[in-house]
Amino acid sequence: MNNKYGYLVCGYGPIIVLLHSSMSSKEQWKQLIQLLRHKFRIIAIDLAGYGDNELPLNPQTFSTEDEVNLVEDILAKEIKDNESFHLIGHSYGGAIALKLTIKILIRIKTLTVFEPVAFHLLPLDTIARNEIATIVQKLTCAMEKKDTISATKVFIDYWSGKGTFEKLSSKNQLTFIQYIDKVLLDFAALFKELLTLKDYSKINIPVCMIKGAKSPLASLQIVTILEQYLPDLSIHCVPGGHMSPLTHFKEVNMIIENFLAVQSLP
């Protein structure tokens, strides 16, 4: 395994690019990497402000396009311009994966996303939109008071269930707290996204969409919306929630492995 600044590379074969969720890093994929590294060349990337990568230099203007540019810059170091690859993303990383796919569709062999949080697709004045807007408001209020602990607790408990943050070790709590500034930038960038459902409908490659049976309404509603517009889509459900790539990684990784195996058949 070759750890580089802001990403890691390992394995040999067809290329897979991995994009993690908010408040995480490339390390979230360690189980999937171990599963696939003997069949694929894997590039797992730290998104901006996570893992090894620094926060954006201009947070006021930060956008999903900036995040896509970071990913493309890393890929340019590791693969040729004409090389294609499989792309996998979770949550925020899933939303970035969708945008990257639209931008360089000709280079993407397959797309796998676990509940991509493309919040801009949620219609205004709906329960799902109001739900996530309330979370953002709570985060913003806590951060205005410089209460990073409460802000992190709101975020963790929303995605993983009430009381989850309190059950974490002090070390893990501190790890998550250090990422809360970038989380707010992620939310802002996602809500400012200008891609439309017509744009997403152009993703005519095989797409594997995975969701959790116990996930929040907002992320599940986005899956339902995208389901109607992605032309070559297979949908799968696992028993856990939004963080299933970590809590139910065996089930999630098996779906990914099987999907890639089918797509690799002659």
C-alpha positions in Angstrom: 0.0 0.0 0.0 1.4 3.3 -1.1 0.3 6.2 1.2 0.8 9.6 -0.4 -0.2 13.1 0.8 -3.9 13.3 0.5 -4.5 9.8 -0.9 -3.4 6.2 -1.1 -2.8 3.8 -4.0 -2.6 0.0 -3.8 -3.3 -3.1 -5.9 -3.1 -3.9 -9.6 -5.7 -4.1 -12.4 -8.7 -2.0 -13.4 -8.8 1.3 -11.5 -11.2 2.1 -8.7 -11.5 5.6 -7.2 -13.0 6.0 -3.7 -14.6 9.2 -2.3 -15.5 9.2 1.4 -18.3 10.9 3.3 -18.2 14.1 5.3 -16.4 14.0 8.7 -14.3 11.1 7.4 -11.3 10.3 5.3 -9.8 7.7 2.9 -9.4 5.5 6.0 -13.2 4.7 5.9 -12.6 2.4 3.0 -10.0 0.1 4.6 -12.3 -2.9 4.6 -13.3 -2.5 1.0 -9.7 -1.9 0.0 -8.6 -5.2 1.6 -11.4 -6.9 -0.3 -10.7 -5.6 -3.7 -6.9 -4.8 -3.8 -6.0 -8.1 -5.3 -8.2 -7.5 -8.3 -8.1 -3.7 -8.8 -5.8 -0.8 -8.5 -7.4 1.4 -5.9 -7.0 5.2 -5.4 -8.7 6.4 -2.1 -8.7 10.1 -1.8 -9.0 12.5 1.1 -11.5 15.2 0.2 -10.7 18.9 1.1 -10.3 19.5 4.8 -10.3 15.8 5.7 -7.4 13.3 6.4 -4.2 14.8 5.1 -5.8 17.5 2.9 -6.1 21.1 4.2 -9.3 23.2 4.4 -10.1 25.2 1.3 -8.1 28.4 1.0 -11.3 30.4 0.2 -14.1 29.0 2.3 -16.5 31.8 1.4 -16.5 30.7 -2.2 -16.0 27.0 -1.8 -18.1 24.8 -4.1 -18.5 21.3 -5.3 -16.5 22.3 -8.4 -13.5 23.0 -6.1 -13.9 19.5 -4.6 -14.1 17.9 -8.1 -11.0 19.9 -9.1 -9.1 18.5 -6.1 -10.0 14.9 -7.1 -9.0 15.5 -10.7 -5.7 17.0 -9.7 -4.9 13.8 -7.7 -6.0 11.5 -10.5 -3.8 13.4 -13.0 -0.8 12.3 -10.9 -1.8 8.7 -10.9 -3.6 7.8 -14.1 -3.3 8.8 -17.8 -5.8 11.2 -19.3 -7.3 8.5 -21.5 -7.6 5.9 -18.7 -11.1 5.0 -17.5 -12.0 3.9 -14.0 -14.7 2.7 -11.6 -16.0 5.4 -9.2 -17.4 4.8 -5.7 -18.7 7.5 -3.3 -20.5 7.7 0.0 -22.8 10.5 1.1 -20.9 13.8 0.4 -18.4 11.8 -1.6 -21.3 10.3 -3.5 -22.6 13.7 -4.5 -19.1 14.7 -5.6 -18.9 11.4 -7.5 -22.1 12.2 -9.4 -20.7 15.6 -10.4 -17.4 14.2 -11.5 -19.2 11.6 -13.5 -21.2 14.2 -15.4 -18.0 16.2 -16.0 -15.9 13.3 -17.4 -18.6 10.7 -18.2 -16.5 9.2 -21.0 -13.8 8.1 -18.5 -16.2 6.5 -15.9 -16.8 2.7 -16.4 -19.3 2.4 -13.6 -20.6 4.5 -10.7 -21.4 3.2 -7.2 -23.0 5.6 -4.7 -24.3 5.0 -1.2 -27.0 7.7 -0.5 -25.4 10.6 -2.3 -26.5 13.7 -0.4 -27.4 15.9 -3.4 -29.6 18.1 -1.1 -30.3 20.6 -3.9 -32.6 18.1 -5.4 -35.0 18.1 -2.5 -38.0 20.3 -3.3 -38.6 23.3 -1.1 -41.1 23.2 1.7 -41.1 19.4 1.9 -40.5 17.4 5.0 -37.2 16.0 3.8 -35.9 19.4 2.8 -37.0 21.0 6.1 -35.4 18.1 8.0 -32.0 18.7 6.7 -32.4 22.5 6.8 -33.1 22.2 10.5 -29.9 20.2 11.0 -27.9 22.9 9.2 -29.5 25.6 11.3 -28.6 23.8 14.5 -25.0 23.3 13.3 -24.7 27.0 12.3 -26.1 28.2 15.6 -23.7 26.0 17.6 -20.8 27.2 15.5 -21.7 30.8 15.9 -21.3 30.2 19.7 -18.0 28.4 19.0 -19.5 25.3 20.5 -17.8 22.7 18.3 -18.8 19.9 20.6 -22.5 20.5 20.3 -22.2 21.0 16.6 -20.4 17.8 16.1 -22.9 16.0 18.3 -25.8 17.3 16.2 -24.2 16.0 13.0 -23.1 12.6 14.3 -26.5 11.9 16.0 -28.5 12.9 12.9 -26.7 10.4 10.7 -26.0 7.7 13.2 -28.8 7.9 15.7 -29.4 9.8 18.9 -26.8 9.2 21.6 -24.1 8.0 19.2 -21.7 10.9 19.9 -21.9 10.4 23.6 -21.0 6.7 23.2 -17.8 7.5 21.3 -14.4 7.5 23.1 -12.9 10.9 23.9 -10.3 10.2 21.2 -12.9 9.6 18.5 -14.9 12.6 19.6 -11.9 14.8 19.2 -11.2 13.4 15.8 -14.7 14.2 14.6 -14.7 17.7 16.2 -11.7 18.7 14.2 -13.7 18.2 11.0 -16.8 20.2 11.9 -15.7 23.4 10.1 -15.5 21.5 6.8 -18.8 19.9 7.4 -20.5 23.3 7.2 -18.7 24.1 4.0 -19.9 20.7 2.6 -23.5 21.6 3.4 -23.2 25.0 1.9 -21.6 23.7 -1.3 -24.3 21.0 -1.7 -27.2 23.4 -1.4 -25.5 25.7 -3.9 -25.1 23.0 -6.5 -26.6 24.0 -9.9 -26.8 20.5 -11.5 -30.4 19.5 -12.6 -32.2 16.3 -12.9 -31.7 16.6 -16.7 -27.9 16.7 -16.0 -28.1 13.5 -13.9 -30.2 11.7 -16.5 -27.2 11.9 -18.9 -25.3 9.4 -16.7 -25.9 6.5 -19.0 -23.3 4.1 -17.6 -24.1 1.3 -15.1 -24.9 2.8 -11.7 -25.2 0.9 -8.4 -27.2 2.8 -5.8 -27.2 1.6 -2.2 -29.3 2.8 0.7 -29.8 1.9 4.3 -33.2 0.8 5.6 -32.8 3.0 8.8 -31.4 6.1 7.1 -32.8 9.6 7.6 -35.7 10.7 5.3 -33.6 13.4 3.5 -31.0 11.0 2.1 -33.6 8.3 1.3 -35.7 10.9 -0.6 -32.7 11.8 -2.7 -32.3 8.2 -3.7 -36.0 8.0 -4.6 -35.6 11.1 -6.8 -32.5 9.9 -8.6 -34.0 6.5 -9.1 -36.4 8.1 -11.6 -33.7 9.7 -13.7 -30.6 7.4 -13.9 -31.2 5.2 -17.0 -29.0 2.2 -16.1 -29.5 1.8 -12.4 -29.6 -1.0 -9.9 -30.8 -0.3 -6.3 -29.9 -2.2 -3.2 -30.8 -1.9 0.4 -28.9 -2.9 3.5 -30.2 -3.3 7.1 -28.3 -0.3 8.6 -28.5 3.4 8.2 -26.6 6.2 6.4 -23.3 5.1 7.8 -23.6 1.5 6.7 -20.4 1.6 4.7 -18.8 1.6 8.1 -21.4 -0.1 10.4 -22.5 -2.8 7.9 -19.5 -2.9 5.7 -19.7 -6.6 5.0 -23.2 -6.2 3.4 -22.3 -3.0 1.5 -18.9 -4.3 0.3 -20.5 -7.6 -1.0 -22.9 -5.6 -3.1 -20.1 -3.5 -4.5 -17.9 -6.5 -5.2 -20.8 -8.4 -7.0 -21.7 -5.3 -9.0 -18.1 -4.8 -10.2 -17.8 -8.5 -11.0 -20.9 -8.5 -13.2 -19.7 -5.3 -15.0 -16.3 -7.0 -15.7 -17.8 -9.9 -17.5 -17.0 -10.1 -21.2 
